[in-house]
Amino acid sequence: MRADLHEPFTDGRDKLFIDFFNKDESYFGSLVGLELEEIRVDYARMRLPYRPRLNQPAGVVHGGAIATLIDTVVVPAVGGIYDQMPVLLTVDMQLRYLSAARETDLVAEGWITKRGRSTVFCQAEVRGEDGEVVAEGWHVYRVILPKKD
């Protein structure tokens, strides 16, 4: 796991994000069932608990559910450093599916590779419970900070 490569938050910001992702049911990730497990500076880990309705007809987890996990795990990694939640927009996302996921929870780690003022580059990796890498992704996010009064 990559968590040890990133500093923990010491100001309680991690709890705010965990509460948001795990209690607010108004965003798409909650429809799929994503759960934020850990957030650190420039890092996050999320789980997609397995449910049969996430499968596609061949009996493996649908690629769209995996893509949602990959696209969402980097959001707290990108947004966690700000005092107010910025608008975060996916500019580019590339995915590589490496293995099929069958009847397993999926755990994704997302981390920042380069942070600019308004553009952030990220990576993500998804593993099954056996540790096998199922998919990986690369992102470019646009960050729009709230206007100051």
N, C-alpha and C positions, 0 to 999 in steps of 0.2 A: 504494500500500500504506500502511496505517496504522501500521506498526511504528515508524516514526520519531517518532510522536507519543507513544511510551511509553518509559520508561527501561529500559535493559537491566538484568538481574540481574547483580550483581558478586560474588555469594557462591557461585556454582556451582549454585544452586537450579534454574536452567534445565536443566542436564544431568540432574539427578535426574528431572525431569518428562519430558524427552525419552527417557531410558532407560526409564522406566515405560511410557509410551505406545507406544514402538516395540519393546520387548522382552517385555513381559508379555502373553502371549496368552490370559489368563484372562478378559478382559472383552469385552463385545459389540463395541466399536469395532474390535478386532483381527479379529473374524470378518468384518467388512465390508471391512477392509483399510486403516483410517485410519492416517495417519502424521503425527506431530507434527513440524513443521519449525522452528518458532520459538516461544519464549515470552519475554515481557517482563512488566514490572509491569502488571497489568490488561489483558493482550493475549496472544493466541496465534494461530498460523497452522497449519492442518492441510491435508493433501492426501488426497484419495480417488483413488488410481490407477484408471484406467478398466480394467474387465474386462467382457467381454460378458455374464457371468452377473449383472451388476448391472442389466441392462436389464429393462424391462417389455415386453410383447408388441409395442408400437408401435415398438420399437427405440430408445427413449430411456432414460436412466438413471432407475431407479425413484425415485419421490418419497420412499419410505421410506428409501432409502440417503442421499438428500440431507438429509432430516430428521435422520438419525443424525449426519451430519457437522455440521449446524448445532447440534444439541443437545450434541455432544461438544466442539466447538472452544472453547466458553466455559469448560469445566471447568478446564483449566490456568490460564486467565486469572483465574478466581475463586479457585482453590486455591493459586496460586503464592506468595502473600504469607505463608502460614502456615508455622510451623515443623514442624507435623505435619499430615498430610492430614486435613481435616475431612470429615464426611459432607456431601455436596452433593446436594440433592434439587431436581429441577425442580418448581416450583410452578405455573408457567404458561409456555407456549411458543406463540407465534403465528408462523406461516410464511406467506410470500407467494412463490409460484413465478412467476417473471417470464419464463422462457424455457426451452425444452427443451435438455437436454444430450445430445449425440450423440457417442459415441466420443471422449471427451475426459477427461483428468484434471480433477478439480474441486479448487479451492483455496478454503478458507474462512478468513476472518479473524473472530475474536471479540474483543470488548472490553467493558469495564465502563463503564456510563454513570452508575451511582450505586451506592455501597457503603455499606450500613448494618452494624450489629453482626451481625444474623442474616439479613438479606435483601439480595440483590444483584441489580441490574438490569443486563441485558446486551443487546448487539446482535451480530448476525453477518451476514456477507455471503458468498455463494458465487459464484465466477466460474469460467468455463471457461478453457481455455488461451488462447483468443483475447481474453480480458479481459472478455467479456460477462457481465453479472450474470445468474445463473441463478435465484437465490433469496435471500431475506433473512429474518431471524428476530429476534424479540424474546423475551427470557426474564426470568423472575423465578426466582431460586434461593434456597433456604433453606440456610443454613450452620449446621451443628451442630459446634461445636468439641469436640475430645477433652477429657474430664474430666481435670483436673490431679490428680495424686496427693497 
